Amino acid sequence: MSIRLKLIFCVLPLVFLGGCKKDSGSQATSTEKPGANTNAPATPAPAPAPAAAPGSTDAGASAEASAKMSAADWALKQDEIKRDPNGEWAIQATASSTYNDAQGTASYSANQATGAPNVDKYSDNGAAWAPKTPDSGIEWLDLKYPKPVHATEVRVRESCGSGAVIKVEVYDEQGGAHAVWQGNDPTVELNYLMVQFPKTAFKTDHIKVTLATNVVPGWNEIDAVQLVGSDQ
């Protein structure tokens, strides 16, 4: 069967990170750059900026307006996904491992991937699920949903170390697994991996997302996973 894979790209200015790092003193922190080397030789002061060319102010204003429009479009798309009447968010989750062996609703536990997205920026954040160790290889997140549906799409919101998902499976009523996608995850920054596929003949309320955490250096975290489908 044909499978279509889409990715919602964040059109806000991006700072590409090789991977997310954890601050040993915090359970939920943003990735920070190392401090500057105070022993480094001084660099020459930059030359004075040239005078603005005619029309450059207009060009700058146009670029700023375009950036604002792009940011608004991105925010609207995120809100559209969150409010999709055919979408549902997980109510229960288990995982192959969790950071600091987190259980229940603790930071980085599997249950942090249930419910609607609540991580607002690309960063290491305890409001998302994270495996026990970075770069260790195969890890998985198993999710249950409130209503069985004939599925047509799975949306994986990646919030740190994006791009490590290698397979998405849905389960039928008898517990049989069906791979609806596997391949190279193109996700970058805070975005959804959107996997579309023909409507399943069976109803499902069970998804499994598999990652290869050694593919993207650092911590790989998932904020939420949405199941999209219908009763008929």
TORTOR-795789 format. One record per residue: residue number from 1; residue in three letters; x, y, z of N, C-alpha, C, O in turn. Coordinates in steps of 0.02 Angstrom, whole numbers. Example, Ala and Ser with C-alpha at 12.3 -4.5 7.8 and 13.67 -1.06 7.14 Angstrom:
% TORTOR-795789
   nr  rest     n.X     n.Y     n.Z    ca.X    ca.Y    ca.Z     c.X     c.Y     c.Z     o.X     o.Y     o.Z
    1   ALA     660    -284     390     615    -225     390     660    -165     390     712    -166     423
    2   SER     642    -112     354     684     -53     357     645       2     394     670      57     402
END
This chain:
% TORTOR-795789
   nr  rest     n.X     n.Y     n.Z    ca.X    ca.Y    ca.Z     c.X     c.Y     c.Z     o.X     o.Y     o.Z
    1   MET      42     -60       0       0       0       0      44      62       0     100      60      25
    2   SER      18     119     -29      59     179     -32      55     215      35       4     216      68
    3   ILE     110     244      54     114     280     118     143     348     104     193     354      70
    4   ARG     111     400     130     136     467     121     162     493     187     132     483     240
    5   LEU     220     525     184     252     551     244     259     626     236     288     649     187
    6   LYS     232     663     284     238     735     282     271     759     346     270     725     397
    7   LEU     301     820     341     333     849     399     313     922     403     321     958     355
    8   ILE     288     943     462     273    1014     472     338    1048     492     362    1038     548
    9   PHE     366    1088     448     429    1122     463     415    1186     500     370    1224     482
   10   CYS     454    1198     552     449    1261     589     481    1315     546     539    1309     528
   11   VAL     444    1368     529     471    1420     487     498    1479     528     519    1529     500
   12   LEU     496    1472     593     529    1522     634     604    1515     624     627    1462     603
   13   PRO     643    1568     639     716    1561     631     740    1502     671     724    1496     730
   14   LEU     780    1459     640     802    1397     671     874    1402     694     916    1432     660
   15   VAL     889    1372     750     957    1363     773     968    1289     773     943    1254     817
   16   PHE    1006    1263     724    1013    1191     716    1060    1164     770    1117    1186     776
   17   LEU    1035    1117     808    1072    1087     862    1090    1017     844    1048     980     818
   18   GLY    1151     997     859    1173     929     843    1134     879     884    1126     821     862
   19   GLY    1110     898     941    1072     854     984    1057     890    1049    1088     941    1064
   20   CYS    1011     863    1087     994     895    1151    1038     867    1206    1053     808    1207
   21   LYS    1058     910    1252    1099     890    1309    1060     902    1373    1017     946    1375
   22   LYS    1074     863    1424    1042     872    1489    1089     907    1537    1149     894    1538
   23   ASP    1061     952    1576    1097     986    1629    1093     940    1690    1038     926    1714
   24   SER    1150     918    1715    1150     870    1771    1118     898    1834    1100     860    1879
   25   GLY    1110     965    1836    1080     994    1896    1006    1007    1890     976    1035    1935
   26   SER     975     987    1834     905    1002    1824     870     945    1788     901     911    1747
   27   GLN     807     936    1802     767     885    1768     736     911    1704     716     871    1662
   28   ALA     732     978    1696     701    1005    1636     733    1071    1619     714    1123    1646
   29   THR     782    1071    1574     818    1132    1557     826    1138    1483     820    1089    1446
   30   SER     839    1198    1461     854    1209    1390     927    1194    1377     968    1200    1422
   31   THR     942    1174    1315    1011    1162    1296    1048    1228    1294    1023    1277    1267
   32   GLU    1107    1230    1323    1148    1291    1324    1214    1279    1290    1241    1224    1291
   33   LYS    1241    1332    1260    1306    1327    1229    1360    1331    1283    1349    1363    1335
   34   PRO    1419    1298    1273    1473    1303    1321    1495    1376    1329    1487    1416    1283
   35   GLY    1521    1392    1386    1545    1459    1398    1603    1478    1353    1637    1434    1327
   36   ALA    1613    1542    1344    1666    1566    1301    1735    1551    1332    1741    1548    1393
   37   ASN    1786    1542    1291    1855    1530    1313    1887    1597    1330    1903    1636    1286
   38   THR    1896    1611    1395    1923    1676    1416    1996    1684    1400    2022    1740    1403
   39   ASN    2031    1629    1383    2102    1633    1366    2114    1641    1291    2171    1644    1269
   40   ALA    2060    1645    1253    2069    1651    1181    2097    1719    1164    2081    1768    1197
   41   PRO    2139    1724    1111    2167    1789    1092    2113    1837    1071    2061    1817    1043
   42   ALA    2124    1901    1085    2075    1951    1068    2068    1956     993    2117    1949     956
   43   THR    2009    1969     970    1998    1977     899    1992    2051     883    1968    2090     925
   44   PRO    2012    2071     823    2008    2142     806    1937    2167     807    1891    2128     793
   45   ALA    1927    2229     823    1860    2258     823    1834    2259     752    1873    2272     705
   46   PRO    1771    2247     741    1744    2247     673    1745    2316     643    1739    2366     679
   47   ALA    1753    2319     578    1753    2383     543    1684    2415     547    1634    2379     551
   48   PRO    1681    2482     546    1615    2515     548    1570    2490     492    1593    2478     436
   49   ALA    1507    2482     507    1460    2459     456    1451    2512     404    1448    2572     420
   50   PRO    1446    2492     340    1435    2541     287    1366    2574     294    1321    2545     324
   51   ALA    1360    2633     266    1296    2668     268    1243    2626     232    1258    2592     184
   52   ALA    1182    2631     257    1128    2592     227    1116    2614     155    1114    2674     140
   53   ALA    1107    2567     112    1093    2582      42    1021    2605      36     978    2586      75
   54   PRO    1008    2646     -15     939    2669     -25     891    2609     -31     906    2560     -66
   55   GLY     836    2612       3     787    2559      -1     798    2502      47     756    2458      52
   56   SER     856    2501      83     870    2445     128     822    2441     186     806    2387     210
   57   THR     799    2500     210     751    2500     265     686    2466     244     656    2428     282
   58   ASP     665    2481     183     604    2449     158     613    2373     152     568    2335     169
   59   ALA     672    2352     128     686    2281     121     685    2246     189     658    2191     196
   60   GLY     715    2280     239     716    2251     306     646    2245     335     630    2195     367
   61   ALA     604    2295     324     536    2293     349     497    2238     314     456    2204     345
   62   SER     509    2229     249     475    2176     212     494    2107     238     452    2063     245
   63   ALA     560    2097     252     583    2033     278     553    2019     347     535    1963     362
   64   GLU     549    2072     388     520    2063     455     446    2044     451     422    2001     488
   65   ALA     410    2077     405     339    2062     397     330    1991     372     284    1956     393
   66   SER     374    1969     326     370    1901     300     383    1850     355     349    1799     358
   67   ALA     432    1864     398     448    1819     453     389    1813     501     374    1759     527
   68   LYS     356    1870     514     298    1869     559     241    1828     529     208    1790     565
   69   MET     230    1836     464     177    1797     432     192    1722     435     147    1682     447
   70   SER     255    1705     423     275    1634     426     265    1606     496     241    1550     504
   71   ALA     284    1645     546     276    1623     616     202    1614     632     183    1567     667
   72   ALA     160    1659     607      88    1654     620      59    1592     585      18    1557     614
   73   ASP      81    1579     524      59    1519     488      77    1456     526      37    1410     531
   74   TRP     139    1454     552     162    1396     590     119    1386     652      98    1330     668
   75   ALA     105    1441     688      65    1436     749      -6    1413     733     -34    1373     771
   76   LEU     -34    1437     679    -101    1416     659    -103    1342     642    -151    1307     660
   77   LYS     -52    1317     608     -49    1247     591     -43    1203     653     -75    1151     658
   78   GLN      -3    1225     702       4    1188     764     -64    1185     800     -82    1133     827
   79   ASP    -100    1241     800    -164    1244     834    -216    1200     798    -258    1168     829
   80   GLU    -212    1199     731    -257    1158     692    -248    1084     708    -297    1047     715
   81   ILE    -186    1062     714    -172     992     731    -198     977     801    -230     925     812
   82   LYS    -184    1021     848    -204    1010     917    -280    1003     924    -305     966     966
   83   ARG    -317    1040     882    -390    1041     887    -425     997     835    -486    1001     828
   84   ASP    -388     957     799    -417     915     747    -471     871     776    -457     831     821
   85   PRO    -534     876     752    -588     836     781    -580     761     769    -610     721     803
   86   ASN    -540     743     719    -528     673     705    -465     646     740    -446     588     731
   87   GLY    -433     689     778    -372     668     813    -385     655     887    -429     685     917
   88   GLU    -346     610     916    -350     598     988    -280     588    1016    -235     566     981
   89   TRP    -273     605    1079    -208     601    1113    -206     541    1160    -258     521    1187
   90   ALA    -149     514    1170    -141     454    1211    -163     466    1283    -156     521    1310
   91   ILE    -189     414    1314    -209     418    1385    -166     372    1428    -170     375    1490
   92   GLN    -124     331    1397     -81     285    1434     -19     271    1392     -24     267    1330
   93   ALA      38     264    1424     100     250    1386     149     210    1428     154     218    1489
   94   THR     186     168    1394     243     132    1423     301     140    1374     291     157    1316
   95   ALA     361     126    1399     420     135    1356     473      83    1372     472      51    1425
   96   SER     519      76    1325     574      29    1335     617      49    1394     645       6    1428
   97   SER     624     114    1405     661     140    1463     642     213    1472     613     244    1428
   98   THR     660     240    1530     648     311    1543     709     341    1578     743     308    1617
   99   TYR     720     405    1565     776     439    1598     767     437    1674     713     451    1700
  100   ASN     820     419    1708     819     415    1781     768     365    1806     745     369    1863
  101   ASP     749     316    1762     699     265    1779     634     295    1803     600     269    1847
  102   ALA     615     352    1773     555     388    1793     492     345    1784     484     311    1734
  103   GLN     448     349    1834     386     312    1834     327     359    1845     337     417    1863
  104   GLY     267     334    1833     207     375    1845     207     438    1804     216     436    1743
  105   THR     198     495    1837     197     559    1802     260     599    1814     261     660    1802
  106   ALA     314     567    1836     377     602    1847     405     629    1782     387     605    1728
  107   SER     448     679    1786     479     708    1727     513     654    1685     545     609    1713
  108   TYR     505     658    1620     534     612    1570     503     543    1570     526     500    1532
  109   SER     452     530    1610     420     464    1609     382     454    1544     369     502    1507
  110   ALA     364     392    1530     325     378    1469     259     416    1468     236     438    1415
  111   ASN     229     425    1527     165     460    1531     170     534    1512     119     566    1501
  112   GLN     231     561    1508     239     630    1486     222     637    1411     213     692    1387
  113   ALA     219     580    1376     200     582    1305     125     575    1295     102     574    1238
  114   THR      87     570    1349      14     567    1343     -14     638    1341      20     686    1359
  115   GLY     -77     643    1320    -109     709    1319     -83     752    1261     -41     731    1222
  116   ALA    -111     812    1257     -92     859    1204     -22     885    1215       4     881    1271
  117   PRO      10     912    1163      78     939    1170      82     993    1223      38    1035    1228
  118   ASN     135     992    1263     146    1044    1313     218    1067    1317     238    1098    1367
  119   VAL     258    1051    1267     326    1077    1262     325    1131    1208     307    1117    1151
  120   ASP     343    1192    1226     333    1249    1181     395    1268    1141     390    1309    1095
  121   LYS     452    1241    1157     512    1257    1117     558    1197    1114     557    1154    1158
  122   TYR     598    1195    1063     645    1139    1052     697    1141    1108     739    1186    1110
  123   SER     694    1092    1153     738    1092    1210     731    1027    1249     684     989    1238
  124   ASP     779    1014    1292     773     960    1340     722     981    1392     730    1032    1425
  125   ASN     668     941    1399     613     963    1442     580     902    1474     562     855    1440
  126   GLY     573     904    1539     544     848    1576     471     836    1561     442     786    1584
  127   ALA     439     881    1523     369     872    1504     363     826    1443     308     816    1417
  128   ALA     419     798    1420     420     750    1365     451     684    1390     486     683    1440
  129   TRP     438     630    1353     471     566    1368     542     566    1342     555     590    1287
  130   ALA     587     538    1382     656     528    1360     679     459    1383     663     439    1439
  131   PRO     717     423    1341     743     357    1361     797     364    1415     819     419    1430
  132   LYS     816     308    1442     863     308    1498     931     338    1481     959     376    1521
  133   THR     958     321    1423    1024     346    1403    1022     371    1331     980     348    1292
  134   PRO    1066     417    1313    1068     441    1244    1109     394    1200    1153     358    1224
  135   ASP    1094     393    1136    1135     359    1086    1143     284    1098    1192     254    1076
  136   SER    1095     253    1132    1103     183    1151    1076     135    1098    1088      75    1102
  137   GLY    1039     161    1048    1012     117     997     936     115     998     904     167    1004
  138   ILE     908      56     993     835      49     986     798      62    1052     814      33    1104
  139   GLU     750     107    1049     705     122    1105     634     127    1075     626     139    1015
  140   TRP     584     118    1117     515     122    1092     468     154    1143     480     154    1203
  141   LEU     414     180    1115     361     211    1155     295     180    1133     278     182    1073
  142   ASP     258     151    1180     196     115    1166     138     155    1196     139     171    1256
  143   LEU      87     171    1155      34     216    1178     -35     187    1167     -48     154    1117
  144   LYS     -81     201    1214    -150     181    1210    -195     243    1206    -179     295    1234
  145   TYR    -251     237    1169    -296     293    1156    -366     279    1181    -385     221    1190
  146   PRO    -406     332    1193    -472     320    1223    -523     288    1178    -569     254    1202
  147   LYS    -517     297    1111    -568     271    1065    -537     234    1006    -495     263     971
  148   PRO    -557     171     994    -533     136     934    -560     168     871    -619     184     867
  149   VAL    -517     177     820    -538     207     757    -505     171     698    -455     136     707
  150   HIS    -534     180     639    -501     159     578    -449     214     564    -466     269     543
  151   ALA    -386     199     575    -334     249     574    -313     269     503    -313     228     457
  152   THR    -296     333     495    -270     358     431    -205     396     438    -171     410     389
  153   GLU    -187     413     500    -127     453     510    -103     449     582    -142     441     629
  154   VAL     -37     455     591      -6     460     657      40     521     655      80     529     608
  155   ARG      35     564     706      75     625     710     118     623     773      92     624     828
  156   VAL     183     619     763     230     613     819     263     681     829     299     705     785
  157   ARG     250     712     887     279     778     901     346     768     936     349     747     994
  158   GLU     399     783     900     467     775     926     491     842     954     483     893     921
  159   SER     521     841    1013     537     904    1046     611     912    1064     631     965    1089
  160   CYS     651     860    1053     723     864    1069     757     807    1032     732     751    1031
  161   GLY     814     820    1001     849     768     964     806     739     909     806     679     898
  162   SER     768     782     875     721     760     824     755     723     766     812     738     748
  163   GLY     718     675     737     743     639     678     763     568     691     794     537     647
  164   ALA     748     540     749     771     473     767     718     418     758     734     359     768
  165   VAL     657     436     741     605     385     733     620     343     670     637     371     618
  166   ILE     614     278     676     626     234     619     566     191     599     565     163     545
  167   LYS     516     186     644     457     145     627     397     166     669     402     185     727
  168   VAL     338     163     636     274     175     670     229     116     656     220      96     598
  169   GLU     200      87     709     156      29     702      89      44     735      85      80     785
  170   VAL      35      14     707     -31      16     739     -51     -57     752     -31    -102     715
  171   TYR     -92     -67     803    -112    -135     823    -186    -146     810    -227    -102     823
  172   ASP    -203    -205     784    -273    -222     773    -306    -247     837    -275    -249     889
  173   GLU    -370    -265     831    -408    -286     891    -382    -349     923    -392    -360     983
  174   GLN    -347    -391     885    -319    -453     912    -248    -443     939    -217    -490     962
  175   GLY    -222    -382     935    -155    -368     960    -100    -377     909     -41    -374     926
  176   GLY    -119    -387     846     -69    -394     793     -41    -326     772     -79    -278     764
  177   ALA      24    -322     764      57    -260     744      60    -252     669      73    -300     632
  178   HIS      47    -191     645      50    -176     574      93    -114     564      76     -60     589
  179   ALA     149    -121     530     193     -64     518     162     -20     464     150     -43     408
  180   VAL     148      43     481     119      89     432     172     135     402     160     169     353
  181   TRP     230     135     432     287     173     405     351     150     437     353     133     496
  182   GLN     405     148     397     472     140     423     520     172     374     510     168     313
  183   GLY     572     203     400     618     237     355     660     289     391     673     283     451
  184   ASN     680     341     354     723     394     380     680     454     400     647     484     358
  185   ASP     680     470     463     640     524     491     670     592     473     727     606     494
  186   PRO     635     634     435     663     699     415     651     756     465     669     813     451
  187   THR     622     741     522     602     793     569     662     832     596     714     803     613
  188   VAL     655     899     600     704     942     631     668     989     679     610    1006     668
  189   GLU     704    1010     731     677    1058     780     612    1032     811     599     972     812
  190   LEU     570    1078     836     506    1060     868     454    1052     814     426    1102     790
  191   ASN     440     991     794     396     978     738     362     910     743     379     870     786
  192   TYR     314     899     699     280     835     695     309     793     638     320     819     583
  193   LEU     320     730     651     328     680     598     257     657     583     225     627     625
  194   MET     233     671     521     164     656     504     162     598     455     182     604     397
  195   VAL     138     541     478     136     480     438      64     467     416      21     454     457
  196   GLN      52     472     351     -14     459     323     -14     391     287      36     372     256
  197   PHE     -70     356     290     -75     290     260    -148     275     245    -192     307     273
  198   PRO    -162     226     201    -232     209     186    -269     188     249    -239     158     295
  199   LYS    -333     204     252    -374     188     311    -369     114     328    -377      71     284
  200   THR    -356      99     391    -350      29     411    -418      -6     409    -469      25     425
  201   ALA    -418     -69     389    -480    -108     387    -505    -124     457    -564    -137     468
  202   PHE    -460    -123     505    -476    -137     575    -475     -72     615    -449     -21     592
  203   LYS    -503     -75     674    -499     -18     720    -440     -27     766    -421     -82     785
  204   THR    -410      30     784    -352      28     829    -356      83     881    -381     137     868
  205   ASP    -331      67     940    -322     117     993    -253     109    1024    -242     125    1082
  206   HIS    -206      84     983    -141      63    1009     -87      77     956     -92      54     899
  207   ILE     -36     115     975      19     134     930      86     119     963      93     123    1024
  208   LYS     135     102     922     203      95     946     250     135     901     249     127     839
  209   VAL     291     177     931     340     217     895     409     192     914     426     191     973
  210   THR     449     174     865     517     148     877     569     199     854     563     228     800
  211   LEU     620     208     895     674     255     879     741     217     877     750     166     910
  212   ALA     787     244     838     857     223     840     895     283     867     913     328     830
  213   THR     906     284     933     932     344     965    1004     359     948    1029     414     962
  214   ASN    1039     311     918    1108     324     898    1112     362     832    1166     382     812
  215   VAL    1055     371     798    1055     406     734    1065     481     743    1099     513     703
  216   VAL    1034     509     794    1039     581     809    1073     588     877    1045     568     927
  217   PRO    1134     616     880    1171     621     942    1133     660     996    1097     707     980
  218   GLY    1142     640    1058    1110     675    1114    1044     641    1133    1031     584    1114
  219   TRP    1004     677    1172     941     650    1197     886     658    1145     880     711    1113
  220   ASN     846     606    1137     789     608    1090     725     605    1131     714     557    1168
  221   GLU     683     656    1125     624     662    1167     560     671    1126     561     703    1073
  222   ILE     505     642    1150     441     646    1116     390     678    1164     381     654    1220
  223   ASP     359     730    1141     312     769    1180     242     738    1180     209     736    1232
  224   ALA     219     715    1121     151     689    1115     145     650    1050     185     660    1004
  225   VAL      95     607    1045      82     569     984       6     569     973     -32     547    1016
  226   GLN     -14     593     915     -85     597     899    -106     542     850     -71     530     800
  227   LEU    -161     509     865    -191     459     820    -249     491     784    -292     521     816
  228   VAL    -251     485     718    -304     516     678    -343     460     643    -313     415     613
  229   GLY    -409     463     646    -451     413     614    -525     427     622    -544     482     644
  230   SER    -566     378     604    -639     388     607    -673     323     628    -643     269     627
  231   ASP    -736     329     647    -775     271     669    -793     225     610    -798     164     618
  232   GLN    -802     255     552    -823     218     493    -765     202     446    -775     171     394
END
